[in-house]
Amino acid sequence: MGKNDKTNIQHPEAWELLVAIGDQQLDYILYAPAVAGSLQMGHASRTDDSLQALEDATYDTPDLLNDYKRVRVVVHSQHFVLLPMETSDEDCAELVRTAFPADDGEAAVSALPQNGVKIAYLMPRGMQAFLGRTFSLPDVYHHLFPLCEYFKSLNRSDDLSRMFLNLNAESMDVAIYRKGTFLCANSYQFTNAHDAAYFALNAWRTHGLDQLTDELHLMGDNTMRAAMTPMLREFVKFVMPAVYPAAAMQLGRNAMQAPLELILQALCE
């Protein structure tokens, strides 16, 4: 589906909508939890990264405007900090503003309960109000939430440490676990695969992972995975594709074509 397509949903109150907001476009998936294989997906391009462009893209996409059972929104933001769970939301907001003083955006907080941390991040001014008046009681998350929460569920206790990379053409998200304990998450932007491999290996060394026994799992963009794998294997013995969540296939046979962050968010109940 594209920007102006509309699905034939007879009872939207039985469906869930998940939206990922990026600078260039909106991606979304729709599914009915009670109906196996119901997954549908689409996207809407933005003319720029302004709030007006976000509003235009949203209102030009009929699929986004139904009264759904549940709406979850994933907001991409490179301006964020990770903080202990016991930090108050007010202190989180103040700390992220202090960390990025040149960004006059609005502070938001996502709690990651399985990992025991909060992500405080900045989104464009006016976005929170727009989401609140456009969708019915939306749950809003930072884009690292689905990666961290889903893979924590796979690393509750273990003798190994693991790094997970979700790759896109010009960005990647990283989550690191030491023997089941959450260590770090980060998000990087780059211009080529060599830079991406450098960032990944620097994070690997910084957090003391073992190049002979620990594991580095790659997912996301196939071209970036193919380019980075041989570079990473020069320094890390176990570099492998991440196992695609089997539960995602119950959403629909086309689940592997959907943005991974939205699929993982759908599995984070």
RONU-551770 format. One record per residue (C-alpha): x, y, z; residue in one letter; residue number from 1; chain. Coordinates in steps of 0.2 Angstrom, whole numbers, always signed. Each point is the difference from the previous one (the first is absolute). Last residue first. Layout:
<sites>
     xx     yy     zz  fifi  lumpa  marvex
      X      Y      Z     A    NUM       A
...
</sites>
This chain:
<sites>
     xx     yy     zz  fifi  lumpa  marvex
    +13    -34   +124     E    269       A
    +17     +2     -9     C    268       A
     -4    -11    -16     L    267       A
     -8    +14     -9     A    266       A
    +15    +11     +4     Q    265       A
    +12    -13     -7     L    264       A
    -11     +0    -17     I    263       A
     +1    +19     +1     L    262       A
    +19     +1     +2     E    261       A
     +2    -13    -14     L    260       A
     -8    +11    -13     P    259       A
    -12    -12    -10     A    258       A
     +6    -11    -14     Q    257       A
     +4    -14    +12     M    256       A
    -18     +0     +6     A    255       A
     -7     -4    -17     N    254       A
     -7    -17     +6     R    253       A
    -10     +8    +13     G    252       A
     -2     +4    +18     L    251       A
     +4    -19     +4     Q    250       A
    +16     +3     -9     M    249       A
     +6    +12    +14     A    248       A
     +0    -14    +13     A    247       A
    +14     -8     -9     A    246       A
    +11    +15     +4     P    245       A
    +14     +1    -13     Y    244       A
    +16     -8     +6     V    243       A
    +14    +13     +0     A    242       A
    +12     -2    -14     P    241       A
    +17     -5     +6     M    240       A
    +17     +6     +6     V    239       A
     +9    -12    +11     F    238       A
    +19     +2     -1     K    237       A
     +1    +19     +2     V    236       A
    +14    +10     -7     F    235       A
     +2     -4    -19     E    234       A
    -18     -7     +2     R    233       A
     -6    +18     +1     L    232       A
     +6     +5    -17     M    231       A
     -6    -16     -8     P    230       A
    -18     +4     +7     T    229       A
     -1    +18     -4     M    228       A
     -3     +0    -18     A    227       A
    -13    -14     +0     A    226       A
     -9     +7    +15     R    225       A
     +0    +17     -8     M    224       A
     -8     -7    -16     T    223       A
    -13    -11    +10     N    222       A
     -6    +15    +10     D    221       A
     -6     -6    +17     G    220       A
     +8    -13    +11     M    219       A
    +17     -4     +7     L    218       A
     +5    -10    +15     H    217       A
    +17     +2     +8     L    216       A
     +5    -14    +12     E    215       A
    +12     -3    +14     D    214       A
    +14    -13     +1     T    213       A
    +15     +5    -10     L    212       A
     -2    +19     -1     Q    211       A
     -5     +2    +18     D    210       A
    -11    +14     +4     L    209       A
     +8    +14    +11     G    208       A
    -13    +14     -2     H    207       A
    +12    +12     -8     T    206       A
     +6    -14    -12     R    205       A
    -17     -4     -7     W    204       A
     -5    +18     -1     A    203       A
    +16     +4    -10     N    202       A
     -4    -15    -11     L    201       A
    -17     +5     -4     A    200       A
     +5    +18     -4     F    199       A
    +14     -6    -11     Y    198       A
    -11    -12     -9     A    197       A
    -13    +15     -4     A    196       A
    +15    +11     -6     D    195       A
     +5    -14    -12     H    194       A
    -18     -3     -5     A    193       A
     -2    +18     -7     N    192       A
     -7    +17     +4     T    191       A
     -4     -2    +18     F    190       A
    -13     +3    +14     Q    189       A
     +1     -9    +16     Y    188       A
    -13     -5    +14     S    187       A
     +5     -7    +17     N    186       A
     -5    -12    +13     A    185       A
    +11     -6    +15     C    184       A
     +3    -13    +13     L    183       A
    -16    -10     +3     F    182       A
     +4    -16    +10     T    181       A
     -3    -17     -8     G    180       A
    +18     -6     +0     K    179       A
     +6    +17     -5     R    178       A
    -13     +8    -12     Y    177       A
     +3    +13    -13     I    176       A
    -13     +9    -11     A    175       A
     +4    +10    -16     V    174       A
    -10    +10    -12     D    173       A
     +6     +3    -18     M    172       A
     +0    +15    -12     S    171       A
     +3     +4    -19     E    170       A
     -8    -15     -9     A    169       A
     -8     -8    +15     N    168       A
     +8    -13    +12     L    167       A
     -7     -7    +16     N    166       A
    +16     -5    +10     L    165       A
     -1    -12    +15     F    164       A
    +15     -3    +11     M    163       A
     +1    -15    +11     R    162       A
     +9     -6    +16     S    161       A
     +0    -19     +3     L    160       A
     -3    -10    +16     D    159       A
    -19     +4     +0     D    158       A
    -14     +6    +10     S    157       A
    -14    +11     -6     R    156       A
     +7     +2    -18     N    155       A
    -15     -3    -12     L    154       A
    -12    +11    +10     S    153       A
    +13    +13     +0     K    152       A
     +0     -1    -19     F    151       A
    -18     +6     -1     Y    150       A
     +2    +14    +12     E    149       A
    +16     +7     -7     C    148       A
     -5     +0    -19     L    147       A
    -18     +6     +4     P    146       A
     +5    +14    +11     F    145       A
    +14     +7    -11     L    144       A
    -12    +10    -11     H    143       A
     -6    +10    +15     H    142       A
    -18     -4     +5     Y    141       A
    -18     +8     -1     V    140       A
    -16     -9     +6     D    139       A
    -14     +8     -9     P    138       A
    -16     +6     +9     L    137       A
    -11     +1    -16     S    136       A
    +11     +7    -14     F    135       A
     +0    +17     -8     T    134       A
     -2    +11    +16     R    133       A
    +13     -8    +10     G    132       A
    +12     -3    -14     L    131       A
     -1    +19     -5     F    130       A
     +3     +5    +18     A    129       A
    +15    -11     +2     Q    128       A
     +7     +6    -17     M    127       A
     -1    +19     +5     G    126       A
    +18     +3     +3     R    125       A
    +10    -13     -9     P    124       A
     +5    -15    +10     M    123       A
    +14     -1    +14     L    122       A
     +4    -16     +9     Y    121       A
     +1     -8    +18     A    120       A
     +2    -18     -1     I    119       A
     -4     -9    +16     K    118       A
     +9    -15     +8     V    117       A
     -4    -17     +8     G    116       A
     +2    -11    -15     N    115       A
    -17     -9     +1     Q    114       A
     -8    +17     +5     P    113       A
     +6    +10    -14     L    112       A
     -8    +17     +4     A    111       A
     -2    +13    -14     S    110       A
     +2    +18     +5     V    109       A
     -4    +16    -11     A    108       A
     +8    +17     -1     A    107       A
     -6    +13    -12     E    106       A
    +12     +7    -13     G    105       A
    +11    +15     +2     D    104       A
    +16     -9     -5     D    103       A
    +16    +10     +3     A    102       A
     +1     -5    +18     P    101       A
     +1    -18     -4     F    100       A
     +6     -9    +17     A     99       A
     -8    +14    +11     T     98       A
    -17     -3     -9     R     97       A
     +3    -19     +3     V     96       A
     +3     +3    +18     L     95       A
    -15    +11     +3     E     94       A
    -12    -13     -8     A     93       A
     +7    -14    +10     C     92       A
     -1    +10    +16     D     91       A
    -18     +3     -3     E     90       A
     -3    -18     -5     D     89       A
     +7     -5    +17     S     88       A
    +16    -10     +0     T     87       A
     -3    -17     +8     E     86       A
     +1     -9    -17     M     85       A
    +18     +5     -2     P     84       A
     +4    +11    -15     L     83       A
     +3     -2    -18     L     82       A
     +2    +16    -10     V     81       A
     -8     +6    -16     F     80       A
     +3    +12    -15     H     79       A
     +0    -12    -15     Q     78       A
    -19     +0     +0     S     77       A
    -11    -12    -10     H     76       A
    -18     -1     +7     V     75       A
     -9    -16     +1     V     74       A
    -19     +2     +2     V     73       A
    -12    -13     +7     R     72       A
    -19     +1     -3     V     71       A
    -12    -12     +7     R     70       A
    -18     -6     -4     K     69       A
     +0    +11    -15     Y     68       A
    -11    +15     -4     D     67       A
     +5     +3    -18     N     66       A
    +12    +14     -6     L     65       A
    +16     -9     -4     L     64       A
     -7    -10    -14     D     63       A
     -6    +16     -9     P     62       A
    +17     +6     -3     T     61       A
     +0    +19     -6     D     60       A
     -3     +5    +18     Y     59       A
    +16     -8     +6     T     58       A
    +11     +6    -14     A     57       A
     -7    +18     +2     D     56       A
     +2     +0    +19     E     55       A
    +18     -7     -2     L     54       A
     +4    +13    -13     A     53       A
     -7    +14    +12     Q     52       A
    +11     -7    +14     L     51       A
    +15     +3    -11     S     50       A
    +12    -14     -5     D     49       A
     -3     +3    -19     D     48       A
    -12     -5    -14     T     47       A
     -5    -15    +10     R     46       A
     -4    -17     -8     S     45       A
    -14    -11     +6     A     44       A
     +2    -19     +3     H     43       A
     -9    -16     +0     G     42       A
     -4    -16     +9     M     41       A
    -12    -14     +2     Q     40       A
     +0    -15    +12     L     39       A
    -15    -11     +1     S     38       A
     +9    -16     +0     G     37       A
     -8     -7    +16     A     36       A
    -16    +10     +5     V     35       A
     -3     +3    +19     A     34       A
    +14    +13     +1     P     33       A
     -6    +10    -15     A     32       A
    +14     +8    -10     Y     31       A
     +6    +16     -7     L     30       A
    +18     +6     -4     I     29       A
     +7    +17     -2     Y     28       A
    +14     +9     -8     D     27       A
     +1    +19     +0     L     26       A
    +13     +9    -11     Q     25       A
    +15    +10     -2     Q     24       A
     +5     +6    +18     D     23       A
     -7    -16     +8     G     22       A
    -17     -4     +9     I     21       A
     -3    -18     +3     A     20       A
    -19     -4     +1     V     19       A
     -8    -15     +8     L     18       A
    -19     -3     -2     L     17       A
    -10    -13     +8     E     16       A
    -17     -7     -6     W     15       A
    -16     -6     +8     A     14       A
     -7    +18     +1     E     13       A
     +4     +1    -18     P     12       A
    -15    -11     -5     H     11       A
     -2     +0    -19     Q     10       A
    +18     +3     -5     I      9       A
     +2     +1    -19     N      8       A
    +17     +8     -1     T      7       A
     +3    +17     -7     K      6       A
    +13     +6    -11     D      5       A
     +5    +18     -2     N      4       A
    +18     -1     +7     K      3       A
     +5    -17     -6     G      2       A
     -6    -18     +3     M      1       A
</sites>
